[in-house]
């Protein structure tokens, strides 16, 4: 499926970056919303737990006060009022003693416990010394006098007798006839509640309040601020919510300071009291705002990164398009063929030069995989190379191959291929450069043909020169063929072939046959003398290695330095040197003797031993082998003798396949140079 034209890489990158920015902002908004809801929920849960705890404490405290007042009331009423002269008398009863103990246990809960008569005059009091005052003007007294018979909790009042603020909690006293007889009053210390509330950390501007039914703040604490003691919340939404239910939560500015708080409230049932716990909204959301700022910073950084990425991508895409354009121009205008091939061998792209090279139009070539353009015999050789390169892990390979043009003509091409891979190592595509080398190959084949012809001519000349030298010694051409094969065998088996360039090896065993070319400089009277040689004549014979070397040196001067002449000179000049230094013409010893000369010496002596001479019969192969073995370390290189012994059977095969048809001549050397000469020839003769 092709990508729509408008969906370029730049557009897709822009859409991706825009989507990333929108998604990041959307995710940030949802995260903030969730975080805010969780923060509010946790704050309300905390304030509700506080309200519940302090509601239970307030209930127990108020119930304690009511029990104390009820006990005092009961004792006072039973004893007829005026009979009880002191507060301690009222405390003599067990219930009163409980009340007193409760008061003591509560510590500073009570400012004062007192009893007033029907006229509002205090008749009994826990205050020492007793300070008689009149409370007829107090709202709670008037309420009881007007018929309220229940337990009352009033707004905070500044006490006349004690000079302290107190929360009045009271019960009415009845006379025996049922008429109003006064009140029993507990002046409860409001700071007792405040002190208890302050035991819990509420956070900055956090508050816990004890509120009356009318909205008056009876007691409480505001952390880090002043308690609005005695103030009213009647005009706030907090009181409205409290009147609507016994428990709840809301956000409002419920206190006179106007600060927004998250409040939870609970009624101290059955009394007309409420416990309110609140946390300042700013304090609640301080950590939330910190997280929001950190998140916003991270989001801005992320968006900046996305924008930087987008900018970099746009620049990279622009450069890529420019590079693609340059590559396309280079691809199409180059003088060699370029092709991109898929892993399944289908063409991805190719340039016009390849079409021109193969004679097909673009449409025709696109439907012809490269395998169909390759001759079957070439493809059979090519596929193993291709598969080996594919699975060996190499990144590129080179092939010399042929394609078949549309007109059926084969063309020679050099193909350099780069294997492009995916991240998982699988092949993505192949990028190939195809160069038509038909003309070059034609020239190379012509040069190879000419080189082969020259090689044949050179070999024929060398063999002719060697045979000519042998004919002067009444030898045969078979000695030349045998010597080449002996030297080749020893050179390969001894490992000495690795000392020379591979291309020089054929000329080395060809050069070996020139070892006796110096015989052309020895007079026939000496060379062909049938009898023993005089010392003077033997001196003439000993000159033939130097004569041969001089001839080859002159050829080297005329023709220039050439490997085969250098090898031929080494063999010719040194093949009569011996391992122990007793040879000629230079008396070299050991490894000072060139290795080619050492190899040729063994081959030459072996062939001389098994060949017929005018003065001796040929030795059997086994006897010749023993003669070579006996010369190890004196005449011959011991290591090469070991190699010879290992392939002696093959020497025998070579000799049998190239046997002489007639007698051979001899070469005159010093007497006794070959071990066992008594059985091989006459004194003064050397079979080599």
C-alpha positions, 0 to 999 in steps of 0.5 A, spaced: 500 500 500 502 506 497 503 512 502 498 518 500 502 524 497 501 529 502 503 524 508 510 526 507 516 524 512 515 531 515 508 531 516 508 524 519 513 527 524 509 533 525 503 529 527 507 525 531 510 531 535 503 534 535 500 528 538 505 527 543 504 534 546 496 534 546 497 527 549 502 529 554 497 535 556 491 531 556 495 526 561 497 532 565 490 535 566 487 528 568 493 527 573 492 534 576 484 532 576 485 526 580 491 529 584 486 534 587 480 530 588 485 525 592 488 531 596 481 534 598 478 527 599 484 526 604 483 532 607 476 531 609 477 524 611 482 527 616 478 533 618 472 528 619 477 523 623 478 529 628 471 531 628 469 524 630 475 524 636 473 530 639 466 529 638 466 523 643 471 527 648 466 533 648 460 528 649 464 524 655 466 531 658 459 534 657 455 528 660 460 528 666 458 535 667 451 533 667 452 528 672 455 532 677 450 537 676 444 532 677 447 529 683 448 536 686 441 538 684 438 531 687 442 532 694 440 539 694 432 538 693 432 532 698 435 536 704 430 542 703 435 547 700 436 551 706 438 545 711 444 545 707 449 550 709 455 549 706 458 546 699 461 541 703 455 538 706 452 537 699 458 533 697 458 528 703 453 524 699 456 518 695 453 521 689 456 528 691 463 525 693 463 522 686 461 529 683 467 532 687 472 526 685 470 527 678 471 535 678 478 533 681 479 528 676 477 533 670 483 538 673 481 545 670 475 543 667 471 547 672 472 554 674 466 553 679 460 549 681 455 553 685 447 553 687 443 559 686 436 560 689 430 562 686 432 570 686 439 568 683 443 569 689 448 564 690 447 560 696 453 555 695 459 555 691 466 551 691 469 557 691 473 559 697 472 564 700 465 564 698 463 570 694 456 571 694 453 574 687 447 575 684 446 571 677 439 573 676 441 577 669 444 571 666 440 568 660 441 561 663 437 563 669 432 567 666 431 561 661 430 556 667 426 561 671 421 561 665 420 554 665 426 551 661 427 544 665 432 541 661 440 541 661 442 548 658 449 550 655 450 557 654 454 562 651 461 564 654 460 569 660 465 572 664 464 570 671 462 575 676 465 571 682 471 568 679 473 573 674 474 568 668 471 566 662 466 560 663 461 556 659 455 556 663 452 549 664 446 548 668 440 544 671 433 548 674 432 546 682 424 545 684 421 546 690 417 541 694 411 544 691 414 544 684 415 551 683 422 554 681 427 554 686 433 556 683 439 553 679 445 548 679 451 551 675 457 549 673 462 554 670 466 550 665 473 552 663 472 553 655 480 553 655 480 546 657 477 544 651 482 548 647 488 545 651 485 538 649 484 540 641 491 543 641 494 536 642 493 535 635 497 538 629 492 541 624 497 545 620 497 552 619 491 555 620 487 549 622 482 549 627 477 545 632 471 548 635 466 547 640 460 551 637 453 552 640 446 551 637 446 558 635 452 558 632 456 561 638 463 559 638 464 556 645 471 553 645 477 551 640 483 553 637 486 556 631 493 554 630 498 560 628 492 564 630 487 567 635 481 563 637 475 567 635 472 565 642 465 567 643 464 569 636 458 567 632 458 563 625 451 565 624 451 568 618 456 563 615 454 557 610 457 552 616 452 553 621 447 552 615 450 546 613 450 544 621 443 545 622 441 541 616 445 534 618 448 531 624 455 530 620 458 533 614 463 536 610 464 543 606 469 548 603 467 555 606 470 561 610 466 559 616 470 563 621 470 571 622 478 571 619 475 569 612 480 564 611 477 558 606 477 552 610 475 545 609 471 543 614 468 537 617 463 537 623 459 532 628 453 534 633 455 532 640 448 528 641 443 529 644 446 536 646 445 542 642 453 542 641 457 541 635 465 539 634 468 543 628 474 541 625 477 545 619 484 545 615 486 551 611 485 550 604 492 553 602 495 549 607 491 543 604 493 544 597 500 546 598 503 540 597 499 539 591 501 545 588 508 543 589 507 537 585 503 541 580 509 546 579 514 540 578 509 536 573 508 542 569 516 544 569 517 536 567 511 537 562 514 544 559 521 540 559 518 534 555 514 539 550 521 543 549 524 536 548 519 534 543 519 541 539 527 540 539 526 533 536 521 536 531 526 541 529 532 536 529 527 531 525 525 537 520 532 539 519 534 531 518 529 530 513 531 536 509 538 534 509 536 527 507 532 529 502 537 533 499 542 527 500 537 523 496 536 528 491 544 528 490 544 520 490 539 520 485 542 524 481 549 520 482 545 514 481 542 516 474 548 519 471 554 515 473 557 511 468 556 504 472 550 500 473 547 501 480 541 497 483 537 496 490 535 489 490 530 486 496 531 480 500 527 476 495 531 478 489 526 483 486 528 489 484 527 495 488 531 501 484 536 501 478 539 506 474 538 507 467 546 505 466 544 498 468 538 498 463 543 500 457 548 495 459 542 489 459 538 492 453 532 492 457 527 498 458 525 500 465 519 496 465 522 490 462 527 489 467 523 491 473 519 484 471 526 480 470 529 478 477 537 478 477 537 470 477 533 470 470 539 475 467 544 470 469 546 464 465 545 457 468 552 455 468 554 462 472 548 462 477 550 455 479 557 457 481 554 464 483 549 461 488 554 458 493 558 464 494 552 468 495 549 464 500 556 463 504 556 471 504 549 471 506 550 467 512 557 468 514 555 475 517 560 479 512 557 486 510 559 486 503 562 481 497 565 481 490 563 477 484 566 476 477 560 474 473 556 474 467 549 477 465 545 475 458 543 481 455 536 482 451 539 480 445 542 474 448 549 476 448 553 475 454 557 480 458 562 480 463 561 484 469 564 486 476 559 486 482 560 489 488 554 488 493 553 491 500 548 487 505 544 492 508 541 489 515 535 490 519 536 491 527 535 484 528 540 482 523 535 480 517 537 482 510 533 489 509 536 489 501 542 489 497 546 495 494 550 493 488 555 496 483 555 493 476 560 495 472 561 492 465 568 489 464 567 485 457 572 489 453 577 488 459 575 481 460 576 480 452 583 484 453 585 479 459 583 473 455 587 475 450 593 477 454 592 470 458 592 467 451 599 470 449 602 469 456 600 462 455 603 461 449 610 465 451 610 460 457 610 454 452 615 458 448 619 459 454 618 452 456 620 449 450 626 453 449 629 451 456 627 444 455 631 445 448 637 448 452 637 442 457 636 437 452 642 440 448 646 440 454 644 433 455 646 431 448 653 433 448 653 428 454 650 423 450 644 424 454 636 423 453 630 428 453 627 423 458 632 426 463 630 433 463 622 430 464 624 426 470 628 432 473 623 437 473 618 432 476 623 430 481 624 437 483 617 439 483 615 433 488 621 435 493 619 442 493 612 441 495 613 435 500 619 439 503 614 445 504 620 449 501 614 451 495 611 456 501 618 460 500 617 462 493 611 466 490 606 461 487 606 464 480 614 462 480 613 455 482 612 452 475 618 456 472 622 453 478 622 446 476 623 448 469 629 452 471 632 446 474 633 442 468 638 447 466 643 445 472 648 442 467 647 448 461 655 449 463 657 443 459 656 446 453 663 450 455 667 443 456 671 441 450 668 434 447 675 431 448 674 432 456 666 431 456 666 425 452 673 421 454 671 414 455 677 413 460 679 416 467 680 423 467 687 427 469 687 432 475 687 437 469 681 434 465 677 434 472 679 441 473 676 443 466 669 439 468 669 442 475 668 449 471 661 447 468 657 450 474 661 457 473 660 457 466 653 456 466 652 461 471 656 466 467 651 464 461 645 466 465 648 472 468 649 475 461 642 473 459 640 477 465 644 483 463 641 483 456 634 481 458 633 485 465 632 481 472 627 476 471 625 471 476 626 464 472 633 467 470 635 468 478 632 461 480 636 458 474 643 461 476 642 459 483 641 452 481 646 452 476 652 455 480 651 451 486 648 444 485 655 441 486 656 444 493 655 439 498 652 439 505 659 438 509 663 443 504 667 439 500 663 441 494 665 446 488 665 451 485 665 455 492 665 450 497 659 452 501 656 448 506 649 447 510 644 452 509 649 457 505 647 453 499 641 455 496 635 450 497 633 450 490 640 447 489 640 442 495 633 439 492 636 439 485 643 435 487 638 430 490 634 429 484 640 429 479 644 424 483 638 419 484 637 420 476 644 419 475 645 412 479 639 409 476 641 411 469 646 407 464 653 410 463 658 407 459 662 405 465 656 402 469 650 399 469 644 402 472 643 401 480 636 398 482 631 403 485 632 401 492 640 401 491 640 408 489 635 410 495 640 407 500 646 411 496 642 417 498 641 415 505 648 414 506 650 421 503 645 424 508 649 430 512 655 429 508 653 430 501 646 432 502 641 436 506 639 431 512 632 434 512 631 433 505 634 426 505 628 425 510 623 428 505 626 424 499 626 417 503 618 419 505 616 419 497 622 415 494 616 410 491 614 416 487 621 417 485 621 410 482 614 411 479 617 417 475 623 414 473 619 408 470 614 413 467 620 416 463 625 411 462 631 412 457 631 408 451 639 408 450 645 409 454 647 415 457 654 419 457 657 421 464 660 427 467 667 427 470 668 429 477 673 427 483 673 420 484 669 417 490 664 423 490 658 418 491 658 413 496 659 406 494 662 408 487 666 401 487 659 398 485 657 403 481 662 405 476 670 406 475 675 410 479 675 417 477 668 417 475 662 420 479 655 417 476 652 424 477 
